[in-house]
């Protein structure tokens, strides 16, 4: 062997091999999806589910996780019921094909599921909005907290309109909404507006004649509504039907197109904060999402569709980052390392300690044409 060949052989024996990331293997990666597509939360539940379905189709088609890797939803109905949600989660845990789970609209249900999944399976929350729901490394939330946006909106409206008195509606059976209302009330008081009354309703209420009459009897300059979807639209419709002409401030429960279809004109001009709207968000990712959603479901997406969509993209992103065959424990660790959801429809979505954050404040309202537009003070 000549000197040149001997040198090459020595180099081949001493140089360390270049490390190559082993992508997850081809196959199905199943996400147990707890949906509330029936019952009192059906309108929102269907939107969350459709957004997740669209995301899984796109993730699989693009080979986002790895070539030949498919993201698959195992959808189970819970109808907003805690017992059914817990039963569904136990079934997901028993099925070793299920790598992760995603749920829920109601924060108390998430809290009931946290001890069920802890140490066993990662859970990504797509809808519930109470602070403190994430619990690393097992529980994550892709829902930006609406409370701070509610507070900013209430303060902005108060500074702009300078009301002397404000009356509040709140869901008495929902701790998250009670906290949101309390923070908004404090911010409004700081602008100099007094509280005329706080009127409590329940999520199961259907007749808002008496509460609307009570609110109007307090003669407020502004009424602010911190309730879930059905009470929110019921209250606003009842107030307008009884001749209330003042400003009503709502929350993001008013955003879905189904809410406009339900009561229409009474929603015109009601300001509320919003993280996503097909009429407002115009990034390339947002436009592509809107076009694909319309093509698949023949209706535009809403903020709930976007949240379900992003929950699946977070899971796919974490799976893509893993080496070799993923496990539930490995996926939990990979999710904990994600600092942002790279494919998002908001123009930017950070993940901090398992909690999604969307920066900026957008206040919108429904127009007479049935579209969402930036709010302008009357």
For each residue, the residues with C-beta under 8 A, 3 or more apart:
1: 5 6 9
2: 5 6
3: 6 7
4: 7 8
5: 1 2 8 9
6: 1 2 3 9 10
7: 3 4 10 11
8: 4 5 11 12
9: 1 5 6 12 13
10: 6 7 13 14
11: 7 8 14 15
12: 8 9 15
13: 9 10
14: 10 11
15: 11 12
16:
17:
18:
19:
20:
21: 323
22: 323 324
23: 65 66 67 320 323
24: 29 65 66 69 319 320 322 324 325 326
25: 66 68 69 324 325
26: 66 67 68 69
27: 68 69 70
28: 70 72 97
29: 24 65 69 70 71 72 99 319 326
30: 72 73 74 95 97 98 99
31: 52 56 71 72 73 74 98 99 100 101 102 312 315
32: 74 76 88 89 91 92 95 98 100 101 102
33: 49 52 73 74 75 76 101 102 103
34: 76 78 85 88 89 92 101 102 103 104
35: 45 48 49 75 76 77 78
36: 39 41 42 44 45 48 77 78 79 80 104 105 106
37: 42 45 46 49 77 79
38: 42 45 77 79
39: 36 42 45 79 80 81
40: 80 203 204 230
41: 36 44 45 79 80 105 106 228 229
42: 36 37 38 39 45 46
43: 46 47 229 256 258 259
44: 36 41 47 48 105 127 229 253 256 304
45: 35 36 37 38 39 41 42 48 49 80 105
46: 37 42 43 49 50
47: 43 44 50 51 256 258 301 302 304 305 308
48: 35 36 44 45 51 52 105 126 127 304 305 307 308
49: 33 35 37 45 46 52 53 75 308
50: 46 47 53 54 293 296 297 301 305 308
51: 47 48 54 55 126 293 301 304 305 306 307 308 309 310 312
52: 31 33 48 49 55 56 73 102 126 308 309 311 312
53: 49 50 56 57 73 296
54: 50 51 57 58 289 292 293 296 305 309
55: 51 52 58 59 71 308 309 310 311 312 313 316
56: 31 52 53 59 60 71 72 73 312
57: 53 54 60 61 296
58: 54 55 61 62 64 292
59: 55 56 62 64 65 71 312 313 316
60: 56 57 63 64 69 70 71 72
61: 57 58
62: 58 59
63: 60 66 67 68 69
64: 58 59 60 71 316 317 320
65: 23 24 29 59 69 71 316 319 320
66: 23 24 25 26 63 69 319 320
67: 23 26 63
68: 25 26 27 63
69: 24 25 26 27 29 60 63 65 66 319
70: 27 28 29 60
71: 29 31 55 56 59 60 64 65 312 315 316 319
72: 28 29 30 31 56 60
73: 30 31 33 52 53 56
74: 30 31 32 33 92 95 97 98
75: 33 35 49
76: 32 33 34 35 88 91 92
77: 35 36 37 38 84
78: 34 35 36 81 84 85 88 103 104 109
79: 36 37 38 39 41 84
80: 36 39 40 41 45 105 106 109
81: 39 78 84 85
82: 85 86 106 108 109 112
83: 86 87
84: 77 78 79 81 87 88
85: 34 78 81 82 88 89 103 104 109 112 113
86: 82 83 89 90 112 113 116
87: 83 84 90 91
88: 32 34 76 78 84 85 91 92
89: 32 34 85 86 92 93 101 103 113 116 117
90: 86 87 93 94 116
91: 32 76 87 88 94 95
92: 32 34 74 76 88 89 95 98 101 121
93: 89 90 98 116 117 120 121
94: 90 91
95: 30 32 74 91 92 98
96:
97: 28 30 74
98: 30 31 32 74 92 93 95 101 121
99: 29 30 31 121 319 326 327 328 331
100: 31 32 121 122 123 124 315 328 331
101: 31 32 33 34 89 92 98 117 121 122 123 124
102: 31 32 33 34 52 123 124 125 126 308 311 312 315
103: 33 34 78 85 89 109 110 113 123 125 126 127
104: 34 36 78 85 107 109 110 113 125 126 127 128
105: 36 41 44 45 48 80 109 127 128
106: 36 41 80 82 109 110 127 128 174
107: 104 110 111 128 129 130 133 174 175 176
108: 82 111 112 175
109: 78 80 82 85 103 104 105 106 112 113 128
110: 103 104 106 107 113 114 123 125 128 130 133 139
111: 107 108 114 130 133
112: 82 85 86 108 109 115 116
113: 85 86 89 103 104 109 110 116 117 123
114: 110 111 117 118 123 133 135 138 139
115: 112 118
116: 86 89 90 93 112 113 120
117: 89 93 101 113 114 120 121 122 123 138 139
118: 114 115 135 138 139
119: 138
120: 93 116 117 138 328
121: 92 93 98 99 100 101 117 138 328 332
122: 100 101 117 137 138 139 140 315 328 331 332 335
123: 100 101 102 103 110 113 114 117 138 139 140
124: 100 101 102 140 141 142 311 314 315 335
125: 102 103 104 110 128 133 134 139 140 141 142 143 311
126: 48 51 52 102 103 104 142 143 307 308 310 311
127: 44 48 103 104 105 106 143 304 307 308
128: 104 105 106 107 109 110 125 133 141 143 176
129: 107 143 145 146 147 176
130: 107 110 111 133 175 176 179
131: 145 147 179
132:
133: 107 110 111 114 125 128 130 139 141 355
134: 125 139 140 141 353 354 355
135: 114 118 138 139 354
136: 139 140 336 353 354
137: 122 332 333 335 336
138: 114 117 118 119 120 121 122 123 135 332
139: 110 114 117 118 122 123 125 133 134 135 136 354
140: 122 123 124 125 134 136 314 335 351 354 355
141: 124 125 128 133 134 354 355 356
142: 124 125 126 307 310 311 314 341 349 356
143: 125 126 127 128 129 146 307 356
144: 149 275 346 349 356 357 358
145: 129 131 148 149 355 357
146: 129 143 149 150 180 251 252 273 275
147: 129 131 150 151 176 179 180 183
148: 145 151 152 183
149: 144 145 146 152 153 252 273 275 361
150: 146 147 153 154 180 181 183 184 226 251 273
151: 147 148 154 155 180 183 184 187
152: 148 149 155 156 187 273 361
153: 149 150 156 157 184 249 271 272 273 361 363
154: 150 151 157 158 184 185 187 188 224 249
155: 151 152 158 159 184 187 188 190 191
156: 152 153 159 160 361 363
157: 153 154 160 161 222 247 249 271 363 377
158: 154 155 161 162 163 166 187 188 191 193 222
159: 155 156 162 191
160: 156 157 377
161: 157 158 221 222 247 377
162: 158 159 191 192 193
163: 158 166 193 220 221 222 247
164: 193 194 221
165: 193 194 195 196 218 219 220 221 222
166: 158 163 185 188 193 194 195 196 220 221 222 223 224
167: 195 196 197 198 199 215 218 220 222 223 224
168: 181 184 185 195 197 198 199 223 224 225 226
169: 199 200 201 211 215 223 224 225 226 227 231 235
170: 177 178 181 198 199 200 201 226 227
171: 174 177 178 200 201 202 203 226 227 228 231
172: 178 200 201 202
173: 202 203
174: 106 107 171 177 178 203 227 228
175: 107 108 130 178 179
176: 107 128 129 130 147 179 180
177: 170 171 174 180 181 226 227 228
178: 170 171 172 174 175 181 182 226
179: 130 131 147 175 176 182 183
180: 146 147 150 151 176 177 183 184 226 251
181: 150 168 170 177 178 184 185 198 224 226
182: 178 179 185 186
183: 147 148 150 151 179 180 186 187
184: 150 151 153 154 155 168 180 181 187 188 224 226
185: 154 166 168 181 182 188 189 195 198
186: 182 183 189 190
187: 151 152 154 155 158 183 184 190 191
188: 154 155 158 166 184 185 191 193 195 224
189: 185 186 192 193 194 195
190: 155 186 187
191: 155 158 159 162 187 188
192: 162 189
193: 158 162 163 164 165 166 188 189 221 222
194: 164 165 166 189
195: 165 166 167 168 185 188 189 198
196: 165 166 167 218 219 220
197: 167 168 214 215 218 220
198: 167 168 170 181 185 195
199: 167 168 169 170 211 214 215
200: 169 170 171 172
201: 169 170 171 172 205 208 211 227 231 235
202: 171 172 173 205 231
203: 40 171 173 174 227 228 230 231
204: 40
205: 201 202 208 211 231 234
206: 230 234
207: 210 234
208: 201 205 211 212 231 234 235 237 238
209: 212 213 238
210: 207 213 214
211: 169 199 201 205 208 214 215 235 238
212: 208 209 215 216 235 238 239 241 242 244
213: 209 210 216 217 242
214: 197 199 210 211 217 218
215: 167 169 197 199 211 212 218 220 223 239 244
216: 212 213 219 239 242 243 244
217: 213 214
218: 165 167 196 197 214 215
219: 165 196 216
220: 163 165 166 167 196 197 215 223 246
221: 161 163 164 165 166 193 246 247
222: 157 158 161 163 165 166 167 193 246 247 248 249
223: 166 167 168 169 215 220 239 244 246 247 248 249
224: 154 166 167 168 169 181 184 188 248 249 250
225: 168 169 232 235 236 248 249 250 251
226: 150 168 169 170 171 177 178 180 181 184 251
227: 169 170 171 174 177 201 203 231 232 235 251 253
228: 41 171 174 177 203 231 232 253
229: 41 43 44 232 233 253 254 256 259
230: 40 203 206 233 234
231: 169 171 201 202 203 205 208 227 228 234 235
232: 225 227 228 229 235 236 250 251 253 254 259
233: 229 230 236 237 254 259 262 263 266 267
234: 205 206 207 208 230 231 237 238
235: 169 201 208 211 212 225 227 231 232 238 239
236: 225 232 233 239 240 248 250 254 263 266 267 270
237: 208 233 234 240 241 263 266
238: 208 209 211 212 234 235 241 242
239: 212 215 216 223 235 236 242 244 248 266
240: 236 237 243 244 265 266
241: 212 237 238 266
242: 212 213 216 238 239
243: 216 240
244: 212 215 216 223 239 240 248
245:
246: 220 221 222 223
247: 157 161 163 221 222 223 269 271 378
248: 222 223 224 225 236 239 244 270
249: 153 154 157 222 223 224 225 270 271 272
250: 224 225 232 236 253 254 267 270 271 272
251: 146 150 180 225 226 227 232 254 272 273
252: 146 149 255 272 273 274 275 303
253: 44 227 228 229 232 250 259
254: 229 232 233 236 250 251 259 267 270 272 366
255: 252 259 272 274 277 302 303 304 364 372
256: 43 44 47 229 259 260 302 303 304
257: 260 261 299 300 302
258: 43 47 261 262 302
259: 43 229 232 233 253 254 255 256 262 263 267
260: 256 257 263 264 267 366 370
261: 257 258 264
262: 233 258 259
263: 233 236 237 259 260 266 267
264: 260 261 267 370
265: 240 268 368
266: 233 236 237 239 240 241 263 270
267: 233 236 250 254 259 260 263 264 270 365 366
268: 265 365 366 367 368
269: 247 365 366 375 378
270: 236 248 249 250 254 266 267 365 366
271: 153 157 247 249 250 363 364 365 375
272: 153 249 250 251 252 254 255 363 364 365
273: 146 149 150 152 153 251 252 361 362 363 364
274: 252 255 277 280 303 362 363 364 372
275: 144 146 149 252 303 306 346 358 362
276: 280 281 286 301 302 303 306 345 346
277: 255 274 280 281 302 303 362 364 372
278: 281 286 290 300 301 302
279: 371 372 373
280: 274 276 277 362 364 372 373 374
281: 276 277 278 286 345 346 347
282: 286 287
283: 286 287 345 346 347
284: 287 288
285: 288 289 343 344 345
286: 276 278 281 282 283 289 290 345 346 347
287: 282 283 284 290 291
288: 284 285 291 292
289: 54 285 286 292 293 301 306 309 345
290: 278 286 287 293 294 300 301
291: 287 288 294 295
292: 54 58 288 289 295 296
293: 50 51 54 289 290 296 297 299 300 301 305
294: 290 291 297 298 299 300 301
295: 291 292
296: 50 53 54 57 292 293
297: 50 293 294
298: 294
299: 257 293 294
300: 257 278 290 293 294
301: 47 50 51 276 278 289 290 293 294 305 306 309
302: 47 255 256 257 258 276 277 278 305 306
303: 252 255 256 274 275 276 277 306 307
304: 44 47 48 51 127 255 256 307 308
305: 47 48 50 51 54 293 301 302 308 309
306: 51 275 276 289 301 302 303 309 310 345 346
307: 48 51 126 127 142 143 303 304 310 311
308: 47 48 49 50 51 52 55 102 126 127 304 305 311 312
309: 51 52 54 55 289 301 305 306 312 313 345
310: 51 55 126 142 306 307 313 314 341 344 345 349 356
311: 52 55 102 124 125 126 142 307 308 314 315
312: 31 51 52 55 56 59 71 102 308 309 315 316
313: 55 59 309 310 316 317 341 342 343 344
314: 124 140 142 310 311 317 318 335 338 341 351
315: 31 71 100 102 122 124 311 312 318 319 331 335
316: 55 59 64 65 71 312 313 319 320
317: 64 313 314 320 321 338 341 342 343
318: 314 315 321 322 331 334 335 337 338
319: 24 29 65 66 69 71 99 315 316 322 326 331 334
320: 23 24 64 65 66 316 317
321: 317 318 334 337 338
322: 24 318 319 326 330 331 334
323: 21 22 23
324: 22 24 25
325: 24 25
326: 24 29 99 319 322 330 331 334
327: 99 330 331
328: 99 100 120 121 122 331 332
329: 332 333
330: 322 326 327 333 334
331: 99 100 122 315 318 319 322 326 327 328 334 335
332: 121 122 137 138 328 329 335 336
333: 137 329 330 336 337
334: 318 319 321 322 326 330 331 337 338
335: 122 124 137 140 314 315 318 331 332 338 354
336: 136 137 332 333 354
337: 318 321 333 334
338: 314 317 318 321 334 335 341 351
339: 350 351 352
340: 344 348 349 350 351
341: 142 310 313 314 317 338 344 349 351 356
342: 313 317
343: 285 313 317
344: 285 310 313 340 341 347 348 349
345: 276 281 283 285 286 289 306 309 310
346: 144 275 276 281 283 286 306 349 358
347: 281 283 286 344
348: 340 344 358 359
349: 142 144 310 340 341 344 346 356 357 358
350: 339 340 356 357 359
351: 140 314 338 339 340 341 354 355 356 357
352: 339 355 357
353: 134 136
354: 134 135 136 139 140 141 335 336 351
355: 133 134 140 141 145 351 352
356: 141 142 143 144 310 341 349 350 351
357: 144 145 349 350 351 352
358: 144 275 346 348 349
359: 348 350
360:
361: 149 152 153 156 273
362: 273 274 275 277 280 374
363: 153 156 157 271 272 273 274 374 375
364: 255 271 272 273 274 277 280 372 373 374 375
365: 267 268 269 270 271 272 372 373 375
366: 254 260 267 268 269 270 370 371 372
367: 268 370 371 372 373
368: 265 268
369:
370: 260 264 366 367
371: 279 366 367
372: 255 274 277 279 280 364 365 366 367
373: 279 280 364 365 367
374: 280 362 363 364
375: 269 271 363 364 365
376:
377: 157 160 161
378: 247 269
